[in-house]
């Protein structure tokens, strides 16, 4: 039982604490404003929104108690043309650039969205608000910058700011205090257990579906080698076709993988992956944000025939030294970042090195064999009609592995400088290298041959950028870039399919000969853009210049010495107008004019996108674009990892596409989202390498180049996506119906024959009629997450159609695969831990990848003879992987 004295002492202690709280003193003498903010945040529950470079050089002197703190604080910063807005209900302070100019009935807010821990800008962040009963919003640009003009009759405006992997923030603006807010910095806190994701973008301004696909595309999920693979992550989107473990790109809405481009800080990455497409060529630890454009692409991007993945290198922390170290069953990696001048400049250096040929974790050696097409698992197809009683066995040549060597590395670096006015100076660089080789013996029964297969590429990219604002309204961006790329492929025993006529009978066979491919690209780029915010929208104008020097060499069965060297210049001017004059209607109008000197091609790319928002929950839209592609990547059905590019010239016009799209988007409830989209594409002047057509040129003509370029393509499809959000579970389900066809109407005059398929349409090798995927993310609490995916697709066309369509079904068997990832993330005082265990193809299903004709030995009752047979080549079987990273 408490005594009276005990009660009085406790009551006195409470009064003392209250007195200390209200009597708390804040005294600063020529103290850095950054240090003052840290001190106030430490002593109170208030948190501040600001931009480091805006206040880094400011020092203040003032004394205040707890009751007068913010009044004194506000008075002290006014001399520096800064304003302070305090929200006592939410314990939030906003520091912004003060400006007395106003516009009647118009609210102007401009500023940046920033990482609260590092001070980095956050590109593609979403800002949304309610205006006259409708939800509206904008997306920040690649510099994390926004500019808003709103007409509102309310006395308060509430803006919700969100970004993938960060906690959302609500910011309240009292309109009776000011209607002009400049240099507003909204700081977001990273979520403790978030992962890097890709932001799907259709147009530059906010639409309800801009961030709905976030949970589908976590970088690094379901990777066979424990390292990041953004390209594989994109396959969860219904607009992207599924592919095998080893791939050389992705197919977007019926386009070949040639129509997919990857940009890093605005520069083209000419080789997108390491190790045969098993992992990205860029380290995700060095990337801050990604934007994926698969719909009508804004005119700021040149836009190929398929889609664009735009990656941005992180700027590094402006506040403190940070770093990370990690390991997977494939590579080790490390990142270091920090300030050069606190709040104003920073550096980032990130590197990744492979060791898979030193330690044979989870069958690394077999993965190299698989990627180089030395000993891929396969199954023979033997037509019962030709299997006679005297044939005892048919077997593929045996391969004896002698030596394996594989390595890769990638380095990212960035220097970042920002001044008080918000001008940014950025220098970024990327260096990538990949090399894999295999020595082996091939037992061809009659003799044993020693062979080598080699893949190698190098990529160097350097970019310098200046982003500045002038006139308190206009934003200018200037970029200079240089890229150097080289690629080499060699295989001693490449199996060339061949077709001949013997006694009026078609005979299919295989000819084993060496194949060499070489590619060199040197590219210089300049780009200038000017962005102007409008009353209801934004106008962006710009121009770009590129200088190309491209060399391609092919030595093989039909090309004893093919060498192509092309140089050209590409000059573009563009305009992008995003307007929202009517609250329900959003309109995006883009135009891009190209001039390509090699052939003197002048081409116009119009782009139009219209979205009508019926209410907060339902919207629909449609669009049209015409895109041109002046650089084409050659596609080989069984050569992976290396990319080989050729340039448009005076004899071979640029590839083009007319692209129509439409869709509707419906928030059925707070837990269910549905979207349905449709598209139609008509393409011209597509490139198709003769190796992908069964060497048709051997039978029909002696082409001057080893590819056909007068190909026509058409594709159409319907896509549906439903996303369900529950308390601890997110489930995404997607279905796609699509058709992709090609046609070549070129004739050989001497024979009056068409080159391919009698001039009729045939299904493209990537045509997959039905595709279904289901992705779930289950939050197991305490930092544990389970991610699962199941993808199913009907079979793609068999390459045997080019060889002998009578003997085989026109399509390969259906494809089905289940992947699992178990992830753990935790935050400690000393740093963060991120660990994952993944299983690719968890049920070890034998999925057919492609078909091809291979050399075989036929054993009869009397002897053995060399012949050829059709085979089914299988995708990768079950493949476990792990990754572990510690961040400090």
C-alpha positions in Angstrom: 0.0 0.0 0.0 1.4 3.4 -1.1 2.1 6.0 1.6 1.1 9.6 1.3 4.8 10.6 1.0 5.2 8.2 -1.8 2.3 9.6 -3.7 3.5 13.2 -3.2 7.0 12.4 -4.4 5.5 10.7 -7.6 3.2 13.7 -8.2 6.2 16.1 -7.8 8.2 14.0 -10.3 5.4 14.3 -12.9 5.3 18.0 -12.4 9.0 18.2 -12.7 8.9 16.3 -16.0 6.2 18.5 -17.4 8.1 21.6 -16.4 11.3 20.3 -18.1 9.3 19.6 -21.2 7.7 23.1 -21.5 10.8 24.7 -20.2 13.2 22.9 -22.6 15.6 25.3 -24.2 16.9 25.3 -27.8 20.0 27.5 -28.2 22.0 27.7 -31.5 25.0 30.0 -32.3 26.0 30.0 -36.0 24.9 26.3 -36.2 24.4 24.4 -39.4 20.7 24.1 -40.3 21.2 20.4 -40.9 22.5 20.0 -37.4 19.6 22.1 -35.9 17.1 19.8 -37.6 18.9 16.7 -36.3 18.9 18.2 -32.8 15.1 19.1 -32.9 14.2 15.6 -34.2 16.3 14.0 -31.4 14.7 16.1 -28.7 11.1 16.1 -30.0 8.7 13.9 -31.9 8.8 16.2 -34.9 10.2 15.1 -38.3 11.2 17.5 -41.1 10.8 17.4 -44.9 13.6 19.2 -46.7 16.2 18.9 -49.4 19.8 18.7 -48.2 21.5 20.9 -50.9 18.9 23.6 -50.3 19.9 24.1 -46.6 23.5 22.6 -46.5 25.3 26.0 -46.4 22.9 27.8 -44.1 23.8 28.5 -40.5 21.4 30.1 -37.9 21.5 31.8 -34.6 18.5 31.9 -32.3 17.3 30.9 -28.8 13.9 29.5 -28.0 12.0 27.4 -25.5 9.6 24.6 -26.5 6.7 26.9 -26.8 8.4 29.5 -29.1 10.6 27.1 -31.0 8.9 27.0 -34.3 8.1 30.7 -34.4 11.8 31.6 -33.7 12.8 28.9 -36.2 10.6 30.3 -38.9 11.8 33.8 -38.4 15.4 32.7 -38.5 15.2 31.0 -41.9 13.2 33.8 -43.6 16.4 35.7 -44.2 17.4 32.8 -46.5 14.2 33.0 -48.5 12.9 29.9 -46.9 9.6 29.1 -45.3 8.6 26.7 -42.5 5.2 25.0 -42.3 4.5 23.1 -39.1 1.7 20.5 -38.9 1.2 20.0 -35.1 -1.4 17.2 -35.6 1.1 15.1 -37.4 4.3 16.3 -35.8 5.7 17.3 -39.2 7.7 20.3 -40.4 8.1 21.3 -44.0 10.9 23.6 -45.2 10.4 25.1 -48.7 11.7 28.0 -50.8 9.6 31.1 -49.9 8.2 33.2 -52.7 5.6 35.9 -52.3 4.3 35.8 -55.9 0.8 34.2 -56.2 -1.7 33.4 -58.9 -5.3 33.9 -58.0 -7.3 30.7 -57.6 -4.3 28.6 -58.6 -2.2 26.5 -56.3 1.3 25.9 -57.4 3.5 23.2 -55.7 6.9 22.2 -57.0 9.7 20.2 -55.5 11.2 16.7 -55.1 10.5 13.3 -53.6 13.6 12.2 -51.6 14.8 9.1 -49.7 14.8 10.2 -46.0 17.9 8.2 -45.1 20.2 8.9 -48.0 18.9 12.2 -49.5 18.6 10.5 -53.0 16.0 11.6 -55.4 13.2 9.1 -56.1 12.3 8.8 -59.8 8.8 7.7 -60.8 7.3 8.4 -57.4 3.5 8.9 -57.4 1.7 12.0 -56.0 -2.1 11.9 -55.8 -4.8 14.1 -54.4 -8.6 14.6 -54.6 -9.8 17.5 -56.7 -13.5 18.3 -57.0 -14.3 14.7 -56.0 -11.9 13.0 -58.4 -8.5 11.5 -57.7 -5.8 13.1 -59.7 -2.0 13.0 -59.6 1.4 13.2 -61.2 4.5 11.0 -61.5 7.9 12.5 -60.7 10.5 12.5 -63.5 13.8 10.7 -63.6 15.2 13.3 -61.2 12.5 12.8 -58.6 11.0 16.2 -59.5 7.4 17.3 -59.7 5.4 20.4 -60.5 1.7 20.7 -59.7 -0.9 23.3 -60.6 -4.3 22.8 -59.0 -7.6 24.7 -58.9 -9.3 24.0 -55.7 -12.1 25.7 -53.6 -11.0 23.9 -50.4 -9.0 25.5 -47.7 -6.7 22.4 -47.4 -5.0 20.2 -49.9 -3.8 16.7 -48.9 -1.2 15.0 -51.2 -0.4 11.3 -50.8 3.1 10.5 -51.9 4.1 6.9 -52.5 7.0 5.0 -54.0 7.8 1.3 -54.4 9.6 0.0 -51.3 8.9 3.1 -49.2 6.2 4.0 -46.6 3.7 6.4 -48.1 3.5 10.0 -46.7 0.6 12.4 -46.5 1.4 16.1 -46.7 -1.1 18.8 -45.8 -1.1 22.2 -47.4 -3.1 25.0 -45.9 -4.2 27.1 -48.9 -5.1 30.1 -46.7 -1.5 30.3 -45.7 0.0 30.2 -49.2 -0.9 29.2 -52.7 2.7 29.1 -54.0 5.0 26.4 -52.6 8.4 26.0 -54.2 11.3 23.5 -53.6 9.1 21.3 -51.4 11.1 18.2 -50.4 8.9 15.2 -49.4 11.0 12.6 -47.7 9.9 9.0 -47.6 11.2 6.3 -45.3 12.3 2.9 -46.8 10.2 0.0 -45.6 12.2 -2.4 -43.4 11.5 -5.5 -45.5 11.0 -4.0 -49.0 12.6 -5.3 -52.2 13.7 -3.6 -55.4 10.9 -3.5 -57.9 10.2 -2.2 -61.4 7.7 0.6 -61.9 5.3 0.0 -64.8 4.7 3.3 -66.7 2.3 3.9 -69.5 2.4 7.7 -69.6 3.9 10.6 -67.7 1.0 11.5 -65.5 -0.8 9.6 -62.8 -3.3 6.9 -63.7 -4.9 4.4 -61.3 -3.0 1.5 -62.7 0.5 3.1 -62.5 1.6 1.1 -59.5 -0.8 -1.8 -59.5 1.8 -4.2 -61.0 4.5 -3.5 -58.3 4.2 -6.8 -56.5 4.6 -8.7 -59.8 8.2 -7.7 -60.5 10.5 -8.0 -57.6 14.0 -8.0 -59.0 16.0 -11.1 -58.0 12.9 -13.3 -57.4 13.1 -16.8 -58.9 16.6 -16.4 -60.3 18.3 -19.7 -61.1 21.7 -18.4 -60.0 20.7 -16.4 -56.9 21.4 -13.0 -58.6 19.1 -10.4 -59.9 17.2 -10.8 -63.2 14.9 -7.9 -64.0 14.2 -9.4 -67.5 12.9 -12.6 -65.9 10.8 -10.6 -63.4 9.1 -8.8 -66.4 7.8 -12.2 -67.6 5.1 -12.0 -64.8 3.4 -9.2 -66.8 0.8 -10.5 -69.2 2.2 -8.3 -72.0 5.6 -10.2 -71.8 5.9 -13.7 -73.2 7.4 -16.4 -70.9 10.8 -18.0 -71.8 13.2 -20.6 -70.7 16.0 -20.2 -68.1 18.5 -19.4 -70.8 17.2 -16.5 -72.9 18.5 -13.7 -75.0 15.8 -11.1 -74.3 12.0 -11.0 -74.0 9.1 -10.7 -76.4 6.7 -8.0 -75.8 3.2 -8.1 -77.3 4.2 -10.2 -80.4 7.5 -8.4 -81.1 10.7 -10.3 -81.4 13.3 -9.9 -78.7 15.0 -7.5 -81.0 12.3 -5.0 -80.1 13.2 -4.9 -76.4 15.8 -2.3 -75.3 17.5 -1.7 -71.9 18.7 1.8 -71.0 21.1 2.6 -68.2 21.1 6.3 -67.3 19.8 7.0 -70.8 22.4 4.9 -72.6 21.6 1.7 -74.5 22.9 -1.5 -72.9 23.8 -3.6 -75.9 24.2 -6.8 -73.9 21.5 -7.3 -71.3 22.6 -10.3 -69.4 25.5 -12.4 -68.1 25.8 -16.2 -68.6 23.3 -16.9 -71.3 20.6 -14.8 -69.9 20.6 -16.4 -66.5 21.2 -13.1 -64.7 21.2 -9.4 -65.5 24.3 -7.6 -66.8 23.6 -4.9 -64.2 23.9 -5.3 -60.4 20.6 -4.5 -58.7 22.4 -3.1 -55.7 23.6 -0.2 -57.8 20.1 0.6 -59.2 17.6 2.9 -57.6 14.7 2.7 -59.9 13.4 1.2 -63.1 10.6 2.2 -65.5 9.1 -0.3 -67.9 7.3 1.1 -71.0 5.3 -1.5 -72.9 2.3 0.6 -74.0 2.4 3.9 -75.9 5.8 5.1 -75.0 6.3 8.9 -74.3 8.1 10.7 -77.0 11.1 11.4 -74.8 12.1 7.8 -75.5 13.1 6.7 -79.0 11.1 3.4 -78.4 11.8 0.2 -80.3 9.0 -2.1 -81.7 8.5 -3.9 -78.3 9.3 -2.0 -75.1 11.8 -0.2 -73.1 13.3 -0.9 -69.6 14.9 2.3 -68.3 17.3 1.7 -65.4 18.7 4.5 -63.2 21.9 4.2 -61.2 21.7 5.3 -57.5 23.3 8.6 -56.6 24.7 7.4 -53.3 24.0 8.7 -49.8 24.4 12.5 -49.2 24.4 12.1 -45.5 26.6 9.2 -44.3 28.9 6.3 -45.4 26.9 3.2 -46.3 27.9 -0.1 -47.9 27.0 -3.7 -48.4 28.7 -7.0 -49.1 27.0 -10.1 -50.5 27.5 -13.6 -51.9 25.4 -16.0 -53.9 26.1 -19.4 -55.4 27.4 -17.5 -58.5 29.2 -14.3 -57.4 30.4 -12.0 -54.6 29.5 -8.3 -54.6 30.2 -5.1 -52.7 28.8 -1.6 -52.7 30.2 1.6 -51.1 28.6 5.0 -51.1 28.6 8.2 -49.1 28.9 12.0 -49.2 31.8 14.0 -50.7 30.5 17.2 -49.3 27.7 16.6 -46.8 24.2 17.2 -48.2 25.6 18.4 -51.6 27.6 15.7 -53.3 28.1 12.0 -53.1 29.7 8.9 -54.7 28.7 5.3 -55.4 30.9 2.4 -56.4 29.4 -1.1 -56.8 31.1 -4.2 -58.1 30.2 -7.9 -58.7 32.6 -10.7 -59.5 31.8 -14.3 -60.4 33.5 -17.4 -59.0 31.2 -20.1 -60.4 34.1 -21.9 -62.1 36.1 -22.1 -58.8 33.4 -23.6 -56.6 30.9 -26.0 -58.1 27.9 -24.9 -56.1 24.6 -26.5 -57.2 26.1 -27.8 -60.5 27.6 -24.6 -61.8 29.8 -26.5 -64.2 26.8 -28.2 -65.8 25.1 -24.8 -66.1 28.0 -23.6 -68.3 27.7 -26.7 -70.6 24.0 -26.0 -70.8 24.4 -22.4 -71.7 27.1 -23.0 -74.4 24.9 -25.7 -76.0 27.6 -28.3 -75.5 25.6 -31.0 -73.8 22.0 -29.8 -73.4 19.4 -32.5 -72.3 17.3 -33.6 -75.3 15.0 -36.2 -76.6 15.1 -37.8 -80.1 12.1 -37.8 -82.3 12.1 -40.8 -84.6 9.2 -41.1 -87.0 7.7 -44.6 -86.8 7.3 -44.5 -90.6 11.1 -44.6 -91.1 12.0 -47.0 -88.2 12.4 -50.3 -89.9 13.1 -53.6 -88.4 16.8 -53.5 -89.1 17.4 -50.2 -87.2 18.5 -51.2 -83.7 19.5 -47.8 -82.2 19.7 -44.1 -83.0 22.0 -42.1 -80.7 23.4 -38.5 -80.5 27.1 -38.0 -80.6 28.7 -38.4 -77.1 30.4 -35.3 -75.6 33.3 -35.7 -73.2 34.0 -32.5 -71.2 37.7 -31.5 -71.0 37.9 -28.1 -69.5 35.4 -25.4 -68.3 36.0 -21.7 -67.7 33.5 -19.0 -67.0 33.6 -15.6 -65.4 31.9 -12.3 -65.4 32.1 -8.9 -63.7 30.2 -5.6 -63.7 31.2 -2.3 -62.1 29.0 0.7 -61.5 30.2 4.2 -60.5 28.5 7.5 -60.0 29.5 11.0 -58.9 26.7 13.3 -57.9 26.7 17.1 -57.2 23.7 19.3 -56.3 23.7 23.0 -55.5 21.3 25.2 -53.5 19.2 26.0 -56.5 18.6 22.3 -57.2 20.9 22.0 -60.2 22.4 18.5 -60.5 25.7 17.5 -62.0 26.0 13.7 -62.6 28.7 11.5 -64.0 28.0 7.8 -64.2 29.9 4.8 -65.7 29.3 1.1 -66.3 31.7 -1.6 -67.2 30.6 -5.2 -67.9 32.4 -8.3 -69.1 31.4 -11.9 -69.7 33.4 -14.9 -70.9 32.6 -18.6 -70.9 34.4 -21.3 -72.7 34.3 -25.1 -72.9 36.8 -27.6 -74.3 35.3 -31.0 -75.1 35.7 -34.1 -77.3 33.0 -35.1 -79.7 32.7 -38.8 -80.4 31.5 -39.1 -84.0 32.0 -42.9 -84.1 34.3 -42.6 -87.1 36.7 -40.4 -85.3 37.0 -38.2 -82.1 37.3 -34.5 -82.6 38.5 -31.8 -80.2 36.3 -28.8 -80.0 35.9 -25.4 -78.3 32.9 -23.2 -77.7 33.5 -19.6 -76.6 31.2 -16.7 -75.6 32.7 -13.3 -74.8 31.5 -9.6 -74.6 32.7 -6.3 -73.2 30.6 -3.2 -72.6 31.7 0.3 -71.4 29.3 3.2 -71.0 29.9 6.7 -69.6 27.2 9.3 -69.1 27.4 13.0 -68.0 24.2 14.9 -67.2 23.2 18.4 -66.0 19.7 19.0 -64.7 18.7 22.5 -63.8 15.7 24.7 -63.2 15.4 28.4 -64.2 12.7 31.0 -64.0 11.3 29.0 -61.0 9.3 27.1 -63.6 11.3 25.6 -66.5 13.5 22.4 -66.2 16.4 21.8 -68.5 18.3 18.5 -68.9 21.5 18.0 -70.9 23.1 14.6 -71.4 26.3 13.4 -73.1 27.1 9.7 -73.4 29.5 7.3 -74.9 29.2 3.5 -75.4 31.7 0.9 -76.5 30.6 -2.7 -77.1 32.3 -5.8 -78.5 31.0 -9.3 -78.8 32.5 -12.6 -80.0 31.1 -16.1 -80.4 33.0 -19.2 -81.7 31.9 -22.8 -81.9 34.0 -25.5 -83.7 31.1 -27.9 -84.2 28.1 -25.8 -85.0 25.4 -28.0 -86.6 24.0 -26.2 -89.6 20.7 -27.6 -90.8 20.7 -28.3 -94.6 18.1 -29.3 -97.1 18.8 -30.9 -100.5 16.8 -32.7 -103.2 17.8 -36.2 -104.1 15.8 -37.9 -106.9 13.0 -35.4 -106.4 12.9 -36.2 -102.7 13.6 -33.7 -99.9 16.5 -34.8 -97.7 17.2 -33.0 -94.4 20.6 -33.3 -92.9 23.2 -31.6 -90.7 26.6 -30.2 -91.7 29.1 -29.7 -88.9 31.3 -26.6 -89.5 32.8 -23.9 -87.4 30.8 -20.7 -86.8 32.3 -17.3 -85.9 30.4 -14.2 -85.0 31.9 -10.8 -84.1 30.4 -7.4 -83.4 31.8 -4.0 -82.5 29.8 -0.8 -81.7 31.0 2.7 -80.9 28.3 5.2 -80.1 28.2 8.8 -79.1 25.0 10.5 -77.8 23.8 14.0 -77.0 20.3 14.8 -75.7 18.7 18.1 -74.6 15.3 18.5 -73.2 13.2 21.4 -71.8 10.2 20.8 -69.5 7.5 23.4 -69.1 4.7 22.9 -66.5 1.3 24.0 -67.8 -1.9 25.0 -66.1 -3.2 21.5 -66.5 -0.4 19.3 -67.6 3.2 19.4 -68.9 5.0 20.1 -72.1 8.4 18.6 -72.9 10.6 19.6 -75.9 13.9 18.1 -76.9 16.4 17.0 -79.4 18.9 14.1 -79.6 21.9 13.2 -81.7 23.6 9.8 -82.0 26.7 8.8 -84.0 27.1 5.1 -84.8 30.0 3.0 -85.9 29.0 -0.7 -86.2 31.0 -3.7 -87.5 29.6 -7.2 -87.9 31.6 -10.3 -89.1 30.1 -13.8 -89.7 32.2 -16.8 -90.8 30.3 -20.1 -91.3 29.0 -22.7 -93.7 27.5 -20.2 -96.2 29.5 -17.1 -95.2 33.2 -17.8 -95.6 34.0 -14.1 -95.2 31.1 -11.8 -94.5 32.1 -8.4 -93.1 29.9 -5.4 -92.7 31.1 -2.0 -91.5 28.5 0.8 -91.3 28.6 4.4 -89.9 25.6 6.7 -89.5 24.1 9.6 -87.6 20.7 9.8 -86.1 19.1 13.2 -85.4 15.7 13.4 -83.6 13.5 16.2 -82.4 10.6 15.4 -80.1 7.6 16.9 -78.3 5.6 15.4 -75.5 2.4 17.1 -74.2 0.5 15.7 -71.3 -2.7 17.5 -70.5 -5.7 17.1 -68.2 -7.9 20.1 -69.1 -11.0 18.1 -68.2 -11.0 16.3 -64.8 -12.2 13.0 -66.3 -10.0 13.1 -69.5 -6.3 12.7 -69.7 -4.5 13.1 -73.0 -0.9 12.4 -74.0 0.3 13.7 -77.4 3.8 12.9 -78.5 5.7 13.4 -81.8 9.2 12.4 -82.7 10.9 13.2 -86.0 13.9 11.1 -87.1 16.6 11.7 -89.7 19.0 8.8 -90.3 21.9 9.7 -92.5 22.7 6.2 -93.8 20.0 6.1 -96.4 18.8 9.6 -95.7 15.6 8.3 -94.0 13.2 10.9 -92.7 10.6 9.3 -90.5 7.8 10.6 -88.2 6.7 8.8 -85.0 3.3 10.1 -83.7 2.1 8.8 -80.3 -1.3 9.4 -78.8 -2.8 8.1 -75.6 -6.3 8.9 -74.2 -7.6 7.9 -70.8 -11.1 8.6 -69.5 -11.6 8.2 -65.7 -15.3 7.5 -65.1 -14.8 7.6 -61.3 -12.2 6.7 -58.8 -12.6 3.0 -59.4 -13.1 2.7 -63.2 -11.2 4.1 -66.2 -10.6 3.1 -69.8 -8.3 4.3 -72.5 -6.8 3.7 -75.9 -3.8 4.7 -77.9 -1.8 4.6 -81.1 1.9 4.9 -81.9 4.2 4.4 -84.8 7.8 3.5 -83.9 11.0 3.1 -85.9 14.0 1.1 -85.1 17.4 1.9 -86.7 19.5 -0.7 -84.9 18.5 -4.3 -85.0 19.7 -7.3 -82.9 20.1 -10.6 -84.7 18.3 -13.4 -83.1 19.7 -17.0 -83.0 17.5 -19.8 -81.7 20.3 -21.6 -79.9 23.0 -19.0 -79.3 22.6 -17.2 -76.0 24.3 -14.6 -73.9 26.0 -12.7 -76.7 24.1 -10.0 -78.6 24.9 -9.0 -82.1 23.6 -5.8 -83.7 23.4 -4.5 -87.2 22.6 -1.0 -88.6 20.0 0.2 -91.0 21.5 1.3 -94.3 20.5 2.6 -97.7 19.4 -0.8 -99.0 17.6 -2.0 -95.8 15.0 0.4 -94.5 14.4 0.8 -90.7 12.0 -1.6 -89.0 8.7 0.0 -88.1 5.4 -0.8 -86.3 1.9 0.6 -86.2 0.7 -0.1 -82.7 -3.0 0.1 -81.5 -3.9 -0.5 -77.9 -6.9 -0.2 -75.6 -8.0 -1.3 -72.1 -10.1 -0.8 -69.1 -9.0 -0.7 -65.4 -11.3 -1.4 -62.5 -10.8 -1.2 -58.7 -13.5 -3.7 -57.7 -12.7 -3.1 -54.0 -9.8 -2.2 -51.7 -8.6 -5.8 -52.2 -9.3 -6.6 -55.8 -8.0 -4.9 -59.0 -8.8 -5.9 -62.5 -7.5 -4.8 -65.9 -8.1 -6.0 -69.4 -6.1 -4.8 -72.4 -6.0 -5.5 -76.1 -3.5 -4.6 -78.9 -2.8 -5.0 -82.6 0.6 -4.5 -84.2 1.6 -4.4 -87.9 5.4 -4.3 -88.5 7.5 -3.9 -91.6 11.2 -4.5 -92.5 11.9 -6.9 -89.7 15.2 -8.8 -89.6 15.3 -12.6 -89.6 18.6 -14.5 -89.6 18.8 -17.4 -92.0 19.9 -19.8 -89.2 16.4 -19.4 -87.7 14.8 -20.5 -91.0 16.6 -23.8 -91.5 19.2 -22.1 -93.8 16.6 -21.5 -96.4 19.1 -19.5 -98.4 21.0 -22.8 -99.2 18.0 -24.1 -101.0 16.7 -21.0 -102.6 19.3 -18.2 -103.0 22.7 -16.9 -102.3 21.7 -13.9 -100.2 24.1 -10.9 -100.0 23.6 -10.8 -96.3 22.9 -13.6 -93.8 19.5 -12.2 -92.8 16.2 -11.4 -94.5 15.1 -7.9 -93.9 11.8 -7.6 -96.0 9.7 -9.4 -93.4 6.2 -8.3 -92.4 4.8 -9.0 -89.0 1.4 -8.8 -87.4 0.3 -9.6 -83.9 -2.7 -9.2 -81.8 -3.8 -10.2 -78.3 -6.0 -9.8 -75.2 -4.5 -9.6 -71.7 -6.2 -9.9 -68.3 -4.7 -9.2 -64.9 -6.3 -9.5 -61.5 -4.6 -8.6 -58.3 -5.9 -9.5 -54.9 -4.5 -7.9 -51.7 -5.3 -9.4 -48.4 -3.8 -8.8 -44.9 -0.6 -10.9 -45.3 -1.0 -12.2 -48.9 -0.8 -10.6 -52.3 -2.0 -12.7 -55.2 -1.6 -11.7 -58.9 -3.1 -13.7 -61.7 -2.6 -13.0 -65.4 -3.8 -14.6 -68.7 -2.8 -13.8 -72.2 -4.2 -14.8 -75.6 -2.0 -13.8 -78.5 -1.0 -14.5 -82.1 2.3 -13.5 -83.7 2.9 -14.1 -87.4 5.5 -13.3 -90.0 5.5 -13.2 -93.8 8.1 -12.6 -96.5 6.9 -11.9 -100.0 10.3 -11.7 -101.7 10.7 -14.0 -104.8 13.7 -15.4 -106.5 13.3 -14.3 -110.1 15.2 -17.2 -111.6 12.9 -19.8 -110.0 9.8 -17.7 -109.5 9.7 -19.0 -105.9 9.1 -17.3 -102.6 12.0 -17.3 -100.1 9.8 -18.4 -97.1 6.6 -20.4 -96.9 5.3 -19.6 -100.4 4.9 -16.0 -99.4 2.2 -16.8 -96.8 2.0 -15.9 -93.1 3.6 -18.3 -90.7 3.7 -18.3 -86.9 6.7 -16.6 -85.4 9.0 -18.8 -83.3 8.0 -16.9 -80.2 4.2 -17.2 -80.8 2.6 -18.7 -77.7 -1.2 -18.8 -78.1 -2.1 -19.1 -74.4 -0.2 -18.0 -71.3 -1.2 -18.1 -67.7 0.7 -17.0 -64.6 0.0 -16.8 -60.9 2.3 -15.1 -58.4 1.8 -15.0 -54.6 3.7 -13.2 -51.9 3.0 -14.4 -48.3 4.2 -12.3 -45.4 5.1 -14.8 -42.7 5.9 -12.0 -40.3 9.2 -11.4 -38.4 10.9 -10.6 -41.7 10.1 -13.9 -43.5 8.4 -13.9 -46.9 7.4 -16.8 -49.2 7.1 -16.1 -52.9 5.7 -18.6 -55.4 5.1 -18.4 -59.1 3.4 -20.8 -61.5 3.6 -20.1 -65.2 1.9 -22.1 -67.9 1.9 -21.7 -71.7 0.9 -23.6 -74.7 3.8 -24.7 -77.0 5.6 -22.5 -79.4 5.9 -23.4 -83.1 8.4 -26.1 -83.8 11.4 -25.1 -85.9 10.8 -28.4 -87.8 8.1 -26.6 -89.7 10.9 -25.1 -91.8 12.4 -28.5 -92.2 9.6 -31.0 -92.6 6.2 -30.0 -91.5 4.7 -33.4 -92.4 6.6 -35.4 -89.8 6.1 -33.3 -86.7 3.3 -31.6 -84.9 3.3 -27.9 -85.7 3.8 -26.9 -82.0 6.0 -28.1 -79.2 4.5 -29.5 -76.0 3.0 -27.2 -73.4 5.3 -25.5 -70.8 4.6 -25.5 -67.1 7.0 -24.4 -64.3 6.8 -23.6 -60.5 9.4 -21.5 -58.8 9.8 -20.8 -55.1 11.7 -18.2 -53.1 12.0 -18.0 -49.3 13.3 -14.6 -48.2 14.4 -13.3 -44.8 15.1 -9.6 -44.1 16.0 -8.1 -40.7 17.3 -4.8 -39.4 19.8 -4.6 -36.5 21.8 -1.8 -34.9 24.8 -2.8 -36.9 23.1 -3.2 -40.2 20.6 -5.1 -42.3 20.6 -8.7 -43.4 18.9 -10.0 -46.6 18.9 -13.7 -47.3 17.1 -15.8 -49.8 16.8 -19.4 -50.9 15.2 -20.1 -54.3 14.3 -23.1 -56.3 13.8 -22.8 -60.1 11.5 -25.4 -61.6 10.7 -26.9 -58.2 9.0 -30.0 -59.6 11.8 -30.7 -62.0 9.4 -30.8 -64.9 10.9 -31.6 -68.3 9.8 -28.6 -70.5 10.6 -28.5 -74.1 12.6 -25.4 -75.0 13.1 -25.7 -78.8 13.5 -28.3 -81.5 16.4 -28.7 -83.9 18.1 -31.3 -86.2 21.2 -32.9 -84.8 23.8 -35.3 -86.1 23.1 -38.9 -84.9 24.6 -42.4 -85.4 22.2 -45.0 -86.7 23.0 -48.6 -85.7 21.6 -51.3 -88.0 22.1 -55.0 -87.9 25.2 -54.7 -90.1 26.9 -51.4 -89.4 26.8 -47.8 -88.1 26.1 -44.8 -90.3 26.1 -41.1 -89.7 22.7 -39.3 -90.3 20.6 -36.6 -88.7 17.4 -36.6 -86.6 15.1 -34.1 -85.0 15.4 -33.5 -81.3 13.5 -31.8 -78.5 15.9 -29.7 -76.4 14.7 -29.3 -72.8 14.7 -26.3 -70.5 16.7 -26.3 -67.2 15.6 -28.8 -64.6 15.4 -28.1 -60.9 18.0 -25.6 -59.9 18.4 -24.3 -56.3 20.2 -21.1 -55.5 21.0 -18.8 -52.5 22.0 -15.3 -51.8 23.1 -13.5 -48.6 23.7 -9.7 -48.2 24.7 -7.6 -45.2 24.2 -3.8 -45.4 25.7 -1.3 -43.0 
